[in-house]
Amino acid sequence: MAWDGEGRTYYKYVNNGGWGFAYFLGMIGAAVYYVQQATTLGGDLIGLLKALVWPAYLVYHLLH
């Protein structure tokens, strides 16, 4: 919500959340993959951490 300077309010809608949803789906998929591969509770926790940062590793290895 914003003010127009004359006492009226207006709403500004921004529609740019599509890539965030795609990242979220990728993160969920990566978490499922890594947790299925783990054999211990520590491995599960490491897998969840990997799921959060996998895009950084992907970009690093693609550009390296």
PDB file of N, CA, C, O and CB in Angstrom:
ATOM      1  N   MET A   1       0.848  -1.165   0.000  1.00  0.00           N
ATOM      2  CA  MET A   1       0.000   0.000   0.000  1.00  0.00           C
ATOM      3  C   MET A   1       0.898   1.234   0.000  1.00  0.00           C
ATOM      4  O   MET A   1       1.925   1.261   0.679  1.00  0.00           O
ATOM      5  CB  MET A   1      -0.968  -0.005   1.220  1.00  0.00           C
ATOM      6  N   ALA A   2       0.517   2.234  -0.747  1.00  0.00           N
ATOM      7  CA  ALA A   2       1.322   3.449  -0.837  1.00  0.00           C
ATOM      8  C   ALA A   2       0.407   4.669  -0.848  1.00  0.00           C
ATOM      9  O   ALA A   2      -0.794   4.558  -1.096  1.00  0.00           O
ATOM     10  CB  ALA A   2       2.218   3.428  -2.103  1.00  0.00           C
ATOM     11  N   TRP A   3       0.980   5.811  -0.580  1.00  0.00           N
ATOM     12  CA  TRP A   3       0.224   7.064  -0.582  1.00  0.00           C
ATOM     13  C   TRP A   3       0.564   7.845  -1.839  1.00  0.00           C
ATOM     14  O   TRP A   3       1.702   7.810  -2.308  1.00  0.00           O
ATOM     15  CB  TRP A   3       0.527   7.908   0.690  1.00  0.00           C
ATOM     16  N   ASP A   4      -0.419   8.548  -2.386  1.00  0.00           N
ATOM     17  CA  ASP A   4      -0.170   9.305  -3.614  1.00  0.00           C
ATOM     18  C   ASP A   4       0.158  10.766  -3.351  1.00  0.00           C
ATOM     19  O   ASP A   4       0.330  11.529  -4.302  1.00  0.00           O
ATOM     20  CB  ASP A   4      -1.369   9.219  -4.521  1.00  0.00           C
ATOM     21  N   GLY A   5       0.251  11.178  -2.104  1.00  0.00           N
ATOM     22  CA  GLY A   5       0.589  12.552  -1.781  1.00  0.00           C
ATOM     23  C   GLY A   5      -0.625  13.446  -1.605  1.00  0.00           C
ATOM     24  O   GLY A   5      -0.478  14.561  -1.104  1.00  0.00           O
ATOM     25  N   GLU A   6      -1.801  13.018  -1.988  1.00  0.00           N
ATOM     26  CA  GLU A   6      -3.017  13.803  -1.838  1.00  0.00           C
ATOM     27  C   GLU A   6      -3.986  13.146  -0.872  1.00  0.00           C
ATOM     28  O   GLU A   6      -5.182  13.438  -0.890  1.00  0.00           O
ATOM     29  CB  GLU A   6      -3.683  14.005  -3.184  1.00  0.00           C
ATOM     30  N   GLY A   7      -3.473  12.258  -0.027  1.00  0.00           N
ATOM     31  CA  GLY A   7      -4.308  11.618   0.965  1.00  0.00           C
ATOM     32  C   GLY A   7      -4.989  10.349   0.501  1.00  0.00           C
ATOM     33  O   GLY A   7      -5.706   9.711   1.272  1.00  0.00           O
ATOM     34  N   ARG A   8      -4.778   9.980  -0.732  1.00  0.00           N
ATOM     35  CA  ARG A   8      -5.391   8.752  -1.237  1.00  0.00           C
ATOM     36  C   ARG A   8      -4.363   7.621  -1.180  1.00  0.00           C
ATOM     37  O   ARG A   8      -3.156   7.842  -1.280  1.00  0.00           O
ATOM     38  CB  ARG A   8      -5.921   8.948  -2.695  1.00  0.00           C
ATOM     39  N   THR A   9      -4.867   6.446  -1.020  1.00  0.00           N
ATOM     40  CA  THR A   9      -3.995   5.289  -1.035  1.00  0.00           C
ATOM     41  C   THR A   9      -4.234   4.474  -2.300  1.00  0.00           C
ATOM     42  O   THR A   9      -5.331   4.474  -2.860  1.00  0.00           O
ATOM     43  CB  THR A   9      -4.215   4.429   0.216  1.00  0.00           C
ATOM     44  N   TYR A  10      -3.222   3.803  -2.722  1.00  0.00           N
ATOM     45  CA  TYR A  10      -3.349   2.904  -3.856  1.00  0.00           C
ATOM     46  C   TYR A  10      -2.484   1.687  -3.590  1.00  0.00           C
ATOM     47  O   TYR A  10      -1.578   1.721  -2.757  1.00  0.00           O
ATOM     48  CB  TYR A  10      -2.946   3.603  -5.187  1.00  0.00           C
ATOM     49  N   TYR A  11      -2.769   0.632  -4.294  1.00  0.00           N
ATOM     50  CA  TYR A  11      -2.041  -0.620  -4.129  1.00  0.00           C
ATOM     51  C   TYR A  11      -1.179  -0.868  -5.349  1.00  0.00           C
ATOM     52  O   TYR A  11      -1.625  -0.719  -6.486  1.00  0.00           O
ATOM     53  CB  TYR A  11      -3.007  -1.797  -3.899  1.00  0.00           C
ATOM     54  N   LYS A  12       0.043  -1.243  -5.098  1.00  0.00           N
ATOM     55  CA  LYS A  12       0.971  -1.558  -6.173  1.00  0.00           C
ATOM     56  C   LYS A  12       1.235  -3.054  -6.134  1.00  0.00           C
ATOM     57  O   LYS A  12       1.787  -3.571  -5.163  1.00  0.00           O
ATOM     58  CB  LYS A  12       2.298  -0.742  -6.045  1.00  0.00           C
ATOM     59  N   TYR A  13       0.840  -3.742  -7.191  1.00  0.00           N
ATOM     60  CA  TYR A  13       1.014  -5.183  -7.260  1.00  0.00           C
ATOM     61  C   TYR A  13       2.243  -5.507  -8.100  1.00  0.00           C
ATOM     62  O   TYR A  13       2.438  -4.966  -9.188  1.00  0.00           O
ATOM     63  CB  TYR A  13      -0.242  -5.863  -7.846  1.00  0.00           C
ATOM     64  N   VAL A  14       3.045  -6.384  -7.575  1.00  0.00           N
ATOM     65  CA  VAL A  14       4.246  -6.825  -8.279  1.00  0.00           C
ATOM     66  C   VAL A  14       4.121  -8.327  -8.469  1.00  0.00           C
ATOM     67  O   VAL A  14       3.852  -9.068  -7.523  1.00  0.00           O
ATOM     68  CB  VAL A  14       5.562  -6.446  -7.492  1.00  0.00           C
ATOM     69  N   ASN A  15       4.321  -8.763  -9.698  1.00  0.00           N
ATOM     70  CA  ASN A  15       4.189 -10.187  -9.998  1.00  0.00           C
ATOM     71  C   ASN A  15       5.516 -10.696 -10.538  1.00  0.00           C
ATOM     72  O   ASN A  15       5.731 -10.723 -11.750  1.00  0.00           O
ATOM     73  CB  ASN A  15       3.037 -10.448 -11.017  1.00  0.00           C
ATOM     74  N   ASN A  16       6.409 -11.100  -9.634  1.00  0.00           N
ATOM     75  CA  ASN A  16       7.691 -11.633 -10.071  1.00  0.00           C
ATOM     76  C   ASN A  16       8.154 -12.771  -9.166  1.00  0.00           C
ATOM     77  O   ASN A  16       9.343 -12.864  -8.858  1.00  0.00           O
ATOM     78  CB  ASN A  16       8.739 -10.526 -10.101  1.00  0.00           C
ATOM     79  N   GLY A  17       7.253 -13.622  -8.742  1.00  0.00           N
ATOM     80  CA  GLY A  17       7.606 -14.695  -7.825  1.00  0.00           C
ATOM     81  C   GLY A  17       7.763 -16.056  -8.468  1.00  0.00           C
ATOM     82  O   GLY A  17       7.893 -17.049  -7.753  1.00  0.00           O
ATOM     83  N   GLY A  18       7.758 -16.143  -9.786  1.00  0.00           N
ATOM     84  CA  GLY A  18       7.829 -17.440 -10.448  1.00  0.00           C
ATOM     85  C   GLY A  18       9.127 -18.176 -10.213  1.00  0.00           C
ATOM     86  O   GLY A  18       9.112 -19.386  -9.987  1.00  0.00           O
ATOM     87  N   TRP A  19      10.243 -17.486 -10.261  1.00  0.00           N
ATOM     88  CA  TRP A  19      11.532 -18.159 -10.068  1.00  0.00           C
ATOM     89  C   TRP A  19      11.730 -18.589  -8.631  1.00  0.00           C
ATOM     90  O   TRP A  19      12.408 -19.584  -8.375  1.00  0.00           O
ATOM     91  CB  TRP A  19      12.671 -17.253 -10.490  1.00  0.00           C
ATOM     92  N   GLY A  20      11.157 -17.864  -7.693  1.00  0.00           N
ATOM     93  CA  GLY A  20      11.240 -18.276  -6.296  1.00  0.00           C
ATOM     94  C   GLY A  20      10.552 -19.613  -6.071  1.00  0.00           C
ATOM     95  O   GLY A  20      11.037 -20.450  -5.311  1.00  0.00           O
ATOM     96  N   PHE A  21       9.418 -19.808  -6.737  1.00  0.00           N
ATOM     97  CA  PHE A  21       8.707 -21.075  -6.619  1.00  0.00           C
ATOM     98  C   PHE A  21       9.509 -22.200  -7.269  1.00  0.00           C
ATOM     99  O   PHE A  21       9.551 -23.313  -6.743  1.00  0.00           O
ATOM    100  CB  PHE A  21       7.313 -20.971  -7.260  1.00  0.00           C
ATOM    101  N   ALA A  22      10.136 -21.925  -8.391  1.00  0.00           N
ATOM    102  CA  ALA A  22      10.961 -22.940  -9.054  1.00  0.00           C
ATOM    103  C   ALA A  22      12.142 -23.321  -8.164  1.00  0.00           C
ATOM    104  O   ALA A  22      12.486 -24.499  -8.070  1.00  0.00           O
ATOM    105  CB  ALA A  22      11.463 -22.427 -10.428  1.00  0.00           C
ATOM    106  N   TYR A  23      12.762 -22.351  -7.518  1.00  0.00           N
ATOM    107  CA  TYR A  23      13.866 -22.629  -6.595  1.00  0.00           C
ATOM    108  C   TYR A  23      13.368 -23.463  -5.418  1.00  0.00           C
ATOM    109  O   TYR A  23      14.045 -24.394  -4.980  1.00  0.00           O
ATOM    110  CB  TYR A  23      14.506 -21.310  -6.091  1.00  0.00           C
ATOM    111  N   PHE A  24      12.183 -23.128  -4.907  1.00  0.00           N
ATOM    112  CA  PHE A  24      11.612 -23.871  -3.790  1.00  0.00           C
ATOM    113  C   PHE A  24      11.387 -25.340  -4.168  1.00  0.00           C
ATOM    114  O   PHE A  24      11.700 -26.238  -3.387  1.00  0.00           O
ATOM    115  CB  PHE A  24      10.291 -23.228  -3.342  1.00  0.00           C
ATOM    116  N   LEU A  25      10.847 -25.578  -5.359  1.00  0.00           N
ATOM    117  CA  LEU A  25      10.644 -26.958  -5.802  1.00  0.00           C
ATOM    118  C   LEU A  25      11.972 -27.691  -5.957  1.00  0.00           C
ATOM    119  O   LEU A  25      12.078 -28.866  -5.607  1.00  0.00           O
ATOM    120  CB  LEU A  25       9.876 -26.984  -7.125  1.00  0.00           C
ATOM    121  N   GLY A  26      12.977 -27.007  -6.475  1.00  0.00           N
ATOM    122  CA  GLY A  26      14.304 -27.611  -6.600  1.00  0.00           C
ATOM    123  C   GLY A  26      14.902 -27.941  -5.248  1.00  0.00           C
ATOM    124  O   GLY A  26      15.546 -28.978  -5.084  1.00  0.00           O
ATOM    125  N   MET A  27      14.695 -27.068  -4.283  1.00  0.00           N
ATOM    126  CA  MET A  27      15.213 -27.296  -2.943  1.00  0.00           C
ATOM    127  C   MET A  27      14.527 -28.502  -2.302  1.00  0.00           C
ATOM    128  O   MET A  27      15.187 -29.318  -1.658  1.00  0.00           O
ATOM    129  CB  MET A  27      15.021 -26.044  -2.072  1.00  0.00           C
ATOM    130  N   ILE A  28      13.213 -28.621  -2.472  1.00  0.00           N
ATOM    131  CA  ILE A  28      12.495 -29.768  -1.918  1.00  0.00           C
ATOM    132  C   ILE A  28      12.974 -31.062  -2.586  1.00  0.00           C
ATOM    133  O   ILE A  28      13.203 -32.064  -1.909  1.00  0.00           O
ATOM    134  CB  ILE A  28      10.963 -29.594  -2.105  1.00  0.00           C
ATOM    135  N   GLY A  29      13.124 -31.038  -3.905  1.00  0.00           N
ATOM    136  CA  GLY A  29      13.608 -32.224  -4.611  1.00  0.00           C
ATOM    137  C   GLY A  29      15.001 -32.621  -4.169  1.00  0.00           C
ATOM    138  O   GLY A  29      15.280 -33.804  -3.975  1.00  0.00           O
ATOM    139  N   ALA A  30      15.880 -31.641  -4.009  1.00  0.00           N
ATOM    140  CA  ALA A  30      17.243 -31.932  -3.562  1.00  0.00           C
ATOM    141  C   ALA A  30      17.237 -32.482  -2.136  1.00  0.00           C
ATOM    142  O   ALA A  30      18.005 -33.392  -1.824  1.00  0.00           O
ATOM    143  CB  ALA A  30      18.120 -30.665  -3.641  1.00  0.00           C
ATOM    144  N   ALA A  31      16.385 -31.946  -1.274  1.00  0.00           N
ATOM    145  CA  ALA A  31      16.312 -32.440   0.103  1.00  0.00           C
ATOM    146  C   ALA A  31      15.856 -33.893   0.123  1.00  0.00           C
ATOM    147  O   ALA A  31      16.411 -34.707   0.862  1.00  0.00           O
ATOM    148  CB  ALA A  31      15.357 -31.569   0.945  1.00  0.00           C
ATOM    149  N   VAL A  32      14.856 -34.224  -0.675  1.00  0.00           N
ATOM    150  CA  VAL A  32      14.386 -35.612  -0.739  1.00  0.00           C
ATOM    151  C   VAL A  32      15.509 -36.514  -1.234  1.00  0.00           C
ATOM    152  O   VAL A  32      15.736 -37.586  -0.674  1.00  0.00           O
ATOM    153  CB  VAL A  32      13.146 -35.737  -1.664  1.00  0.00           C
ATOM    154  N   TYR A  33      16.204 -36.093  -2.268  1.00  0.00           N
ATOM    155  CA  TYR A  33      17.303 -36.905  -2.819  1.00  0.00           C
ATOM    156  C   TYR A  33      18.401 -37.134  -1.785  1.00  0.00           C
ATOM    157  O   TYR A  33      18.812 -38.271  -1.553  1.00  0.00           O
ATOM    158  CB  TYR A  33      17.895 -36.227  -4.065  1.00  0.00           C
ATOM    159  N   TYR A  34      18.878 -36.050  -1.161  1.00  0.00           N
ATOM    160  CA  TYR A  34      19.991 -36.179  -0.227  1.00  0.00           C
ATOM    161  C   TYR A  34      19.606 -36.966   1.025  1.00  0.00           C
ATOM    162  O   TYR A  34      20.419 -37.736   1.538  1.00  0.00           O
ATOM    163  CB  TYR A  34      20.498 -34.805   0.166  1.00  0.00           C
ATOM    164  N   VAL A  35      18.391 -36.789   1.522  1.00  0.00           N
ATOM    165  CA  VAL A  35      17.964 -37.518   2.717  1.00  0.00           C
ATOM    166  C   VAL A  35      17.800 -39.002   2.405  1.00  0.00           C
ATOM    167  O   VAL A  35      18.092 -39.837   3.261  1.00  0.00           O
ATOM    168  CB  VAL A  35      16.644 -36.938   3.264  1.00  0.00           C
ATOM    169  N   GLN A  36      17.343 -39.353   1.206  1.00  0.00           N
ATOM    170  CA  GLN A  36      17.232 -40.761   0.845  1.00  0.00           C
ATOM    171  C   GLN A  36      18.600 -41.428   0.743  1.00  0.00           C
ATOM    172  O   GLN A  36      18.727 -42.621   1.017  1.00  0.00           O
ATOM    173  CB  GLN A  36      16.485 -40.907  -0.471  1.00  0.00           C
ATOM    174  N   GLN A  37      19.614 -40.678   0.355  1.00  0.00           N
ATOM    175  CA  GLN A  37      20.955 -41.235   0.217  1.00  0.00           C
ATOM    176  C   GLN A  37      21.673 -41.376   1.552  1.00  0.00           C
ATOM    177  O   GLN A  37      22.645 -42.126   1.651  1.00  0.00           O
ATOM    178  CB  GLN A  37      21.773 -40.372  -0.706  1.00  0.00           C
ATOM    179  N   ALA A  38      21.214 -40.671   2.578  1.00  0.00           N
ATOM    180  CA  ALA A  38      21.895 -40.679   3.877  1.00  0.00           C
ATOM    181  C   ALA A  38      21.576 -41.955   4.643  1.00  0.00           C
ATOM    182  O   ALA A  38      20.504 -42.542   4.493  1.00  0.00           O
ATOM    183  CB  ALA A  38      21.492 -39.448   4.707  1.00  0.00           C
ATOM    184  N   THR A  39      22.526 -42.367   5.463  1.00  0.00           N
ATOM    185  CA  THR A  39      22.334 -43.567   6.278  1.00  0.00           C
ATOM    186  C   THR A  39      22.303 -43.264   7.773  1.00  0.00           C
ATOM    187  O   THR A  39      21.962 -44.140   8.568  1.00  0.00           O
ATOM    188  CB  THR A  39      23.431 -44.564   5.989  1.00  0.00           C
ATOM    189  N   THR A  40      22.653 -42.042   8.170  1.00  0.00           N
ATOM    190  CA  THR A  40      22.657 -41.665   9.586  1.00  0.00           C
ATOM    191  C   THR A  40      21.927 -40.350   9.768  1.00  0.00           C
ATOM    192  O   THR A  40      21.615 -39.656   8.800  1.00  0.00           O
ATOM    193  CB  THR A  40      24.099 -41.560  10.129  1.00  0.00           C
ATOM    194  N   LEU A  41      21.659 -40.018  11.015  1.00  0.00           N
ATOM    195  CA  LEU A  41      21.013 -38.738  11.318  1.00  0.00           C
ATOM    196  C   LEU A  41      21.920 -37.575  10.921  1.00  0.00           C
ATOM    197  O   LEU A  41      21.436 -36.559  10.421  1.00  0.00           O
ATOM    198  CB  LEU A  41      20.658 -38.651  12.819  1.00  0.00           C
ATOM    199  N   GLY A  42      23.210 -37.710  11.135  1.00  0.00           N
ATOM    200  CA  GLY A  42      24.158 -36.668  10.716  1.00  0.00           C
ATOM    201  C   GLY A  42      24.140 -36.482   9.209  1.00  0.00           C
ATOM    202  O   GLY A  42      24.218 -35.360   8.708  1.00  0.00           O
ATOM    203  N   GLY A  43      24.035 -37.591   8.493  1.00  0.00           N
ATOM    204  CA  GLY A  43      23.935 -37.516   7.039  1.00  0.00           C
ATOM    205  C   GLY A  43      22.659 -36.820   6.592  1.00  0.00           C
ATOM    206  O   GLY A  43      22.656 -36.085   5.605  1.00  0.00           O
ATOM    207  N   ASP A  44      21.570 -37.055   7.327  1.00  0.00           N
ATOM    208  CA  ASP A  44      20.317 -36.357   7.023  1.00  0.00           C
ATOM    209  C   ASP A  44      20.472 -34.849   7.184  1.00  0.00           C
ATOM    210  O   ASP A  44      20.012 -34.076   6.343  1.00  0.00           O
ATOM    211  CB  ASP A  44      19.190 -36.867   7.927  1.00  0.00           C
ATOM    212  N   LEU A  45      21.117 -34.439   8.262  1.00  0.00           N
ATOM    213  CA  LEU A  45      21.302 -33.003   8.506  1.00  0.00           C
ATOM    214  C   LEU A  45      22.204 -32.370   7.456  1.00  0.00           C
ATOM    215  O   LEU A  45      21.924 -31.271   6.977  1.00  0.00           O
ATOM    216  CB  LEU A  45      21.888 -32.770   9.899  1.00  0.00           C
ATOM    217  N   ILE A  46      23.277 -33.053   7.097  1.00  0.00           N
ATOM    218  CA  ILE A  46      24.160 -32.553   6.051  1.00  0.00           C
ATOM    219  C   ILE A  46      23.404 -32.477   4.721  1.00  0.00           C
ATOM    220  O   ILE A  46      23.588 -31.535   3.950  1.00  0.00           O
ATOM    221  CB  ILE A  46      25.410 -33.455   5.917  1.00  0.00           C
ATOM    222  N   GLY A  47      22.556 -33.471   4.460  1.00  0.00           N
ATOM    223  CA  GLY A  47      21.760 -33.472   3.240  1.00  0.00           C
ATOM    224  C   GLY A  47      20.817 -32.291   3.161  1.00  0.00           C
ATOM    225  O   GLY A  47      20.637 -31.706   2.093  1.00  0.00           O
ATOM    226  N   LEU A  48      20.210 -31.934   4.292  1.00  0.00           N
ATOM    227  CA  LEU A  48      19.331 -30.769   4.301  1.00  0.00           C
ATOM    228  C   LEU A  48      20.113 -29.484   4.059  1.00  0.00           C
ATOM    229  O   LEU A  48      19.631 -28.581   3.376  1.00  0.00           O
ATOM    230  CB  LEU A  48      18.579 -30.683   5.627  1.00  0.00           C
ATOM    231  N   LEU A  49      21.306 -29.401   4.612  1.00  0.00           N
ATOM    232  CA  LEU A  49      22.143 -28.225   4.360  1.00  0.00           C
ATOM    233  C   LEU A  49      22.571 -28.155   2.894  1.00  0.00           C
ATOM    234  O   LEU A  49      22.591 -27.078   2.297  1.00  0.00           O
ATOM    235  CB  LEU A  49      23.381 -28.246   5.269  1.00  0.00           C
ATOM    236  N   LYS A  50      22.911 -29.306   2.321  1.00  0.00           N
ATOM    237  CA  LYS A  50      23.275 -29.343   0.904  1.00  0.00           C
ATOM    238  C   LYS A  50      22.106 -28.904   0.026  1.00  0.00           C
ATOM    239  O   LYS A  50      22.300 -28.231  -0.987  1.00  0.00           O
ATOM    240  CB  LYS A  50      23.733 -30.754   0.507  1.00  0.00           C
ATOM    241  N   ALA A  51      20.898 -29.287   0.418  1.00  0.00           N
ATOM    242  CA  ALA A  51      19.721 -28.930  -0.361  1.00  0.00           C
ATOM    243  C   ALA A  51      19.511 -27.422  -0.392  1.00  0.00           C
ATOM    244  O   ALA A  51      18.962 -26.895  -1.360  1.00  0.00           O
ATOM    245  CB  ALA A  51      18.486 -29.616   0.204  1.00  0.00           C
ATOM    246  N   LEU A  52      19.933 -26.731   0.639  1.00  0.00           N
ATOM    247  CA  LEU A  52      19.767 -25.275   0.676  1.00  0.00           C
ATOM    248  C   LEU A  52      20.738 -24.553  -0.256  1.00  0.00           C
ATOM    249  O   LEU A  52      20.412 -23.492  -0.788  1.00  0.00           O
ATOM    250  CB  LEU A  52      19.955 -24.769   2.095  1.00  0.00           C
ATOM    251  N   VAL A  53      21.924 -25.121  -0.457  1.00  0.00           N
ATOM    252  CA  VAL A  53      22.961 -24.394  -1.187  1.00  0.00           C
ATOM    253  C   VAL A  53      23.358 -25.042  -2.509  1.00  0.00           C
ATOM    254  O   VAL A  53      24.356 -24.636  -3.104  1.00  0.00           O
ATOM    255  CB  VAL A  53      24.170 -24.261  -0.326  1.00  0.00           C
ATOM    256  N   TRP A  54      22.611 -26.037  -2.987  1.00  0.00           N
ATOM    257  CA  TRP A  54      22.999 -26.713  -4.226  1.00  0.00           C
ATOM    258  C   TRP A  54      23.068 -25.785  -5.428  1.00  0.00           C
ATOM    259  O   TRP A  54      23.902 -26.030  -6.299  1.00  0.00           O
ATOM    260  CB  TRP A  54      22.040 -27.822  -4.516  1.00  0.00           C
ATOM    261  N   PRO A  55      22.249 -24.728  -5.548  1.00  0.00           N
ATOM    262  CA  PRO A  55      22.401 -23.870  -6.735  1.00  0.00           C
ATOM    263  C   PRO A  55      23.764 -23.176  -6.792  1.00  0.00           C
ATOM    264  O   PRO A  55      24.301 -22.948  -7.876  1.00  0.00           O
ATOM    265  CB  PRO A  55      21.298 -22.820  -6.758  1.00  0.00           C
ATOM    266  N   ALA A  56      24.319 -22.842  -5.633  1.00  0.00           N
ATOM    267  CA  ALA A  56      25.637 -22.200  -5.612  1.00  0.00           C
ATOM    268  C   ALA A  56      26.700 -23.157  -6.152  1.00  0.00           C
ATOM    269  O   ALA A  56      27.563 -22.744  -6.927  1.00  0.00           O
ATOM    270  CB  ALA A  56      26.000 -21.746  -4.174  1.00  0.00           C
ATOM    271  N   TYR A  57      26.650 -24.409  -5.758  1.00  0.00           N
ATOM    272  CA  TYR A  57      27.595 -25.398  -6.273  1.00  0.00           C
ATOM    273  C   TYR A  57      27.399 -25.626  -7.767  1.00  0.00           C
ATOM    274  O   TYR A  57      28.370 -25.761  -8.512  1.00  0.00           O
ATOM    275  CB  TYR A  57      27.446 -26.718  -5.520  1.00  0.00           C
ATOM    276  N   LEU A  58      26.158 -25.667  -8.198  1.00  0.00           N
ATOM    277  CA  LEU A  58      25.867 -25.869  -9.611  1.00  0.00           C
ATOM    278  C   LEU A  58      26.453 -24.739 -10.452  1.00  0.00           C
ATOM    279  O   LEU A  58      27.116 -24.998 -11.456  1.00  0.00           O
ATOM    280  CB  LEU A  58      24.355 -25.969  -9.837  1.00  0.00           C
ATOM    281  N   VAL A  59      26.220 -23.507 -10.060  1.00  0.00           N
ATOM    282  CA  VAL A  59      26.735 -22.370 -10.808  1.00  0.00           C
ATOM    283  C   VAL A  59      28.257 -22.353 -10.773  1.00  0.00           C
ATOM    284  O   VAL A  59      28.891 -22.051 -11.784  1.00  0.00           O
ATOM    285  CB  VAL A  59      26.175 -21.060 -10.247  1.00  0.00           C
ATOM    286  N   TYR A  60      28.852 -22.672  -9.630  1.00  0.00           N
ATOM    287  CA  TYR A  60      30.299 -22.691  -9.517  1.00  0.00           C
ATOM    288  C   TYR A  60      30.904 -23.697 -10.498  1.00  0.00           C
ATOM    289  O   TYR A  60      31.863 -23.383 -11.203  1.00  0.00           O
ATOM    290  CB  TYR A  60      30.717 -23.026  -8.080  1.00  0.00           C
ATOM    291  N   HIS A  61      30.342 -24.903 -10.539  1.00  0.00           N
ATOM    292  CA  HIS A  61      30.904 -25.939 -11.403  1.00  0.00           C
ATOM    293  C   HIS A  61      30.592 -25.690 -12.880  1.00  0.00           C
ATOM    294  O   HIS A  61      31.347 -26.127 -13.748  1.00  0.00           O
ATOM    295  CB  HIS A  61      30.374 -27.303 -10.990  1.00  0.00           C
ATOM    296  N   LEU A  62      29.513 -25.008 -13.171  1.00  0.00           N
ATOM    297  CA  LEU A  62      29.233 -24.676 -14.559  1.00  0.00           C
ATOM    298  C   LEU A  62      30.157 -23.584 -15.081  1.00  0.00           C
ATOM    299  O   LEU A  62      30.507 -23.582 -16.261  1.00  0.00           O
ATOM    300  CB  LEU A  62      27.793 -24.244 -14.708  1.00  0.00           C
ATOM    301  N   LEU A  63      30.554 -22.661 -14.218  1.00  0.00           N
ATOM    302  CA  LEU A  63      31.396 -21.549 -14.645  1.00  0.00           C
ATOM    303  C   LEU A  63      32.884 -21.819 -14.441  1.00  0.00           C
ATOM    304  O   LEU A  63      33.716 -21.058 -14.936  1.00  0.00           O
ATOM    305  CB  LEU A  63      31.005 -20.301 -13.902  1.00  0.00           C
ATOM    306  N   HIS A  64      33.222 -22.851 -13.746  1.00  0.00           N
ATOM    307  CA  HIS A  64      34.628 -23.133 -13.462  1.00  0.00           C
ATOM    308  C   HIS A  64      35.294 -23.812 -14.639  1.00  0.00           C
ATOM    309  O   HIS A  64      36.483 -24.125 -14.579  1.00  0.00           O
ATOM    310  CB  HIS A  64      34.760 -24.000 -12.217  1.00  0.00           C
TER     311      HIS A  64
END
